[in-house]
């Protein structure tokens, strides 16, 4: 009389458990990688939004009476380690460049906007 095996052998169960554990660890590492990348992308996009908002506020004020380079550092930011700096320069006649820079843990983001007019007071300015 021959006895047939029912179920898995011990060695098959151990191999299946090891393969499952390896795949589970790989899946958890992949999930952690995706979450970390998402957090980095979210922080970067937040930085760009902060800079864009700073430039828009400067454009809304519209004070172009400066004749020298002016730099200001803002303190109201979402994260305490962020440092923002805004600079106004006049590189070309009738044009003002407003540049906002944000420093986040050794990574610098910068946006700039130019405000130009043709020199006549009744003509509205051009910004790009």
C-alpha positions in Angstrom: 0.0 0.0 0.0 1.4 3.3 -1.1 0.7 6.4 1.0 0.0 9.6 -1.0 1.2 13.0 0.3 -1.6 15.3 1.4 -0.8 19.0 1.6 2.7 20.6 1.4 5.9 19.3 2.7 7.8 21.2 5.3 10.5 22.3 2.9 7.9 23.6 0.5 6.2 25.6 3.2 9.5 27.1 4.4 10.5 28.1 0.8 7.0 29.7 0.2 7.3 31.6 3.5 10.7 32.9 2.6 9.6 34.0 -0.9 6.5 35.7 0.6 8.7 37.5 3.3 11.1 38.8 0.6 8.3 40.0 -1.6 6.6 41.7 1.4 9.9 43.5 2.4 10.4 44.6 -1.3 6.8 46.0 -1.4 7.2 47.9 1.9 10.5 49.4 0.6 8.8 50.4 -2.6 5.9 52.0 -0.7 8.3 53.9 1.5 10.2 55.1 -1.6 7.0 56.4 -3.2 5.9 58.2 0.0 9.3 59.9 0.4 9.3 61.0 -3.3 5.8 62.3 -2.9 6.8 64.3 0.2 9.8 65.8 -1.7 7.6 66.7 -4.7 5.0 68.2 -2.4 7.6 70.3 -0.6 9.1 71.5 -3.9 5.7 72.4 -5.3 4.9 74.2 -2.1 8.1 76.2 -2.4 7.2 77.2 -6.0 3.8 78.3 -4.9 5.3 80.4 -2.0 7.6 82.1 -4.5 4.9 82.7 -7.0 2.7 84.2 -4.3 5.5 86.5 -3.2 6.0 87.7 -6.8 2.3 88.2 -7.2 2.1 90.3 -4.0 5.0 92.4 -5.2 3.2 92.9 -8.6 0.0 93.9 -6.8 1.8 96.6 -4.9 3.4 97.8 -8.1 5.9 100.1 -6.5 8.6 100.7 -9.1 10.2 103.8 -7.7 13.3 102.1 -6.5 16.5 103.1 -8.2 19.0 100.8 -6.5 19.0 97.1 -5.7 16.7 96.3 -2.8 16.7 93.0 -0.9 14.3 91.9 1.8 14.1 88.7 3.8 10.7 87.4 4.8 10.0 85.6 8.0 6.5 84.3 7.7 6.8 81.0 6.0 5.2 77.6 6.3 8.3 75.8 7.6 10.8 77.5 10.1 13.9 76.2 8.2 12.9 78.0 5.0 14.6 81.3 4.2 13.2 83.6 1.5 14.8 86.6 -0.1 13.3 89.1 -2.5 15.4 91.4 -4.7 14.4 94.3 -6.9 16.9 95.4 -9.6 16.9 97.7 -12.6 19.1 95.9 -15.2 17.6 97.8 -18.1 16.1 101.3 -18.5 12.3 101.3 -17.8 12.5 97.7 -16.5 12.5 96.2 -13.0 13.3 92.6 -12.3 11.8 91.2 -9.1 13.4 88.0 -8.0 12.3 85.8 -5.1 14.6 83.0 -3.9 13.8 80.3 -1.3 16.5 78.3 0.4 15.4 74.9 1.7 18.1 72.8 3.3 20.8 73.5 0.8 18.4 73.6 -2.1 17.6 77.0 -3.7 14.5 77.8 -5.7 14.3 81.0 -7.6 11.6 82.8 -9.6 11.8 86.2 -11.3 9.4 88.5 -13.0 10.2 91.6 -15.1 8.1 94.7 -15.1 8.7 97.0 -18.1 7.1 100.2 -19.4 8.1 102.4 -22.3 8.7 105.3 -20.0 5.4 107.2 -20.4 3.3 107.5 -17.3 -0.1 107.1 -19.1 0.9 103.7 -20.6 0.4 100.7 -18.4 3.4 98.5 -17.8 4.2 95.1 -19.2 5.1 92.2 -17.0 6.5 88.8 -18.0 
